[in-house]
Amino acid sequence: ILWQQTAAEYRGSATTIYRAAAEALPALGRANQTGKPSVVVFDLDETVLDNSRFQGRLLHEARNYESALWDCWIGQRQARAVPGMERLFGAMVRDGVRGRFITNRKCRLLAGDSDPCPQEADTLANLNALLAKTGYVATAQELMLSAEKDPAMATPWDDEKQARRDFVSRTSEIVMLVGDDLGDFLPDVRKASIAARAALLAQVEDRWGSSWFLLPNPNYGSWVTAVDLEATAIPAR
């Protein structure tokens, strides 16, 4: 968390990735011959939105993650921008490319609020405040939360993101993926082993840095599940 909040290396790494993505966008758009509009699919947390202050607060107060605390943080709309993200959004405005934001922030009822998904409005307000200088204005239709209803199926989306990527692909051509977790790019990796994840990574090696751009996140993610699986597989002595 300190590294994310203070290290010049973090800022340099994130900016490098976003600069490369912005430079790759024009050619990816030109290569789209499907007749469908080009879109960039983003994760949000630790990809566009920096939540390290929330993580730091949990540590400072010696508290574990709780959904109620997370919803409170979302409602405060205080996430900061991941360094360099404005480069890609500026390029998208220049090229007329829109985004889709597939996030595992969850739609949940809050006490005293009749809105079935107050997290959507809070997330959108936070996001657009950070995008203001780029000229890009995200819409509610571009934001796709977990537990939000799939318009085609009338069933809620779960944390596996492939269904939402498939939904986007019906009407748009995904020319670029940007995320901080392997699950932002590939299906069925959220509970995969370390070895299985490494094998999947090798299979799509040519996409990294060309149309798939991965931001660093050493704080949390599906990699933690893989480590836990490895640990529990070690026989007791």
N, C-alpha and C positions, 0 to 999 in steps of 0.2 A: 504494500500500500504506500509506503514511503517512497519507493522507487517510482510508482506511478504519479505521485503528487509532486515530487521534487527533482527527479533525475533529468538532466539535460539529455541523457541517452534515450529516455522514453520519448521525450518530445521529438528528438531527432529521428527515432525509429518510426513513429507514427507519421511524421511529416514526410519521410522518405516514401512510405507506402502510399500515402494519399497523392503525393506528387506523381508517382509512377502510374497510379490509377487514372489521374486526370490526363496524363500524356497518352495513355492507351485508349481513352474513350473515343476519339474521332475515328480511328481505324476500325474499332469494334462496331461503331454505328454504321460505317460504310459497308462493312461485311454483312450486315443484316439485309438479306434479300427475300425475306419471308412476306413482306407486305404488311406485317404487324409493326406497331410502334416499338422502338427500342426502349427498354427500361433497365435501370440499375436497381438490384435488390440489396437492401441493407438490413443487417441486424441493427439494433439501437444501442443497447447498454455495453459500454466499453468499446463500441465501434464508432458511434457518433456522439453518444452521451457518456461523459466521464462521471461515474458515481463513486469515486474513491473517497469523497467526504462522508458518504453514508457508511462505507466500509470502515473508515477511520473512527466514526462516531461509535459504531458497535464495539470496536476495540477499546476505545476510551471509557465507555460505560460498562465494559465487561459483559456484553450481552451477545447472545446468539441471534442468528437471522430469524426473524419472524415475519410472516406475511403482513401482519398489521403494521409493523414498523416500516416495512418496504412501501406499503400503500401510503403511509404518512409522508415518507420521503418523496414519493411521486407527486403527492398533493402539494408539496412545498415548491415544486418546479425549480429546483436549485442545481440540477445536474449541469456540469460545465461541458464545453465542447472538447472532444478529442482533438489534439493538435493536428493541424493540417487538413481537417475535413472540409474547410471552406474552399480549398483548391478544387476538389472534385465537384462540389455543388456549383461553384462558379463555372466550371467547364460544362456541366449539365445545362445550366441556363444558356450558355453561349451556343450549345449544340441542339437545344430544344429537346433534351432527353429528360424524362420524368423518372422518379424513384418509386419504389415500393418498400415499406418498412415492416419487415416480418420480425416481430418481437415476442418474447415469452413473458413480457409483462402481462399479467392476467386481468381479465375483466372480473371484478368482484363487487358485490353490493357492499356499501358502507352504511353504517348506522346513521339513520336520519337523512339518507339520500335515496331518492326514488330512481335515480339514474342507474340502469343496469350495468353501465361501464364508465364510471367517473374517471377511471385511469386513462381512458382514451383522450378526453378533453385536456386533462392535466399534462399528459405526455405531448400532445400536439402543441400546446401553448409553450412548453419548455423548449421543444424542438424548434419551433418557428422563431422564438426569441433569439436562439443561437444562430439561425440561418439568415437573420434579417439583413446582414451586410452582403450576403451572396446574391440576393435577388430571388432565391428559390423560396416558394411558400408551399409547404406540405399541406395536404388535405386529409380529411378524415377517411376518405375512400382509399387513400394510399397507405394508411396505417392498419396493420393486421395483427391484433393481439391474440394471445392464447385465451381459450375459453370464449372467444367471440364466435358467433354463429357463421358457419360456412354458408354463404348465400345460395350456393348450388345444392347443398345437401340438407340445410336447416338443422345441422348438428354442430356442436361446438368443436372448434379446432383444439387439438391437444398440443403438447410441447414439441412433438415431432414436426419439423417445419416443412417436410417434403410436400405435404398436402397443400400447403399455402403456396409453395413455389409452383406446383402443378396448376393451381387455380390462376395464378398470375399468367402462366404460359398459355392459357387458353385464348387470351386476347392480346397479349404482348410478347415480344421477344426479349428474353432476359439476356442481355449482352455482357453483364458484369455482376458478380457477387462480391459483397464486402461484409466481412464479419470478424469475430474474435474467437470463434469456436468451430471445431470441425463440423458440428451439426448445422452450422450456417451454410454449409456447402454440400454435404453428403447426408443421405438418409441412414437411419439405423446405426448411428455411432454413439448415441448417448449412453449406452450400456456395454459398449464394446471393450475388449481387453486392450492393453497397451500394444501387444503384438498385432492384433487385428487392425487397430487404428494406424499403425505404421505401414501395414500392408496396403490399406486403402489409400493412404497418402501417396505411396509410390505409384499406384495405378493412375493417378491423375496429376502426376508431377508436372506435365507440360502446361497445366492451367494456372499454376501458381505464378503470380506476377505478370500474367498475360491477360486473363479475364477474371481470375479469382484473386482477391487481395485480403490477406489475413493480418489483422491487428494483434499486437501482443496483449495478453491478459494473464498475468501470473497469479491473480487473486482467486478466481473461481472458474468453474466450467466443467464440461464433461470429462476433461482430463483428470479431474479429481476423482470421479467415479472409477475411472480406469485404474488409478493408483490404489483405491480402496479394494477393488476386485483382486488386484495383485496381492495386496496385503492379506486379505482373508483366505487366499489360496495357499499361503505358506503354512505347512503343518505345525501344530503346536509342539513345543519341545519340553 
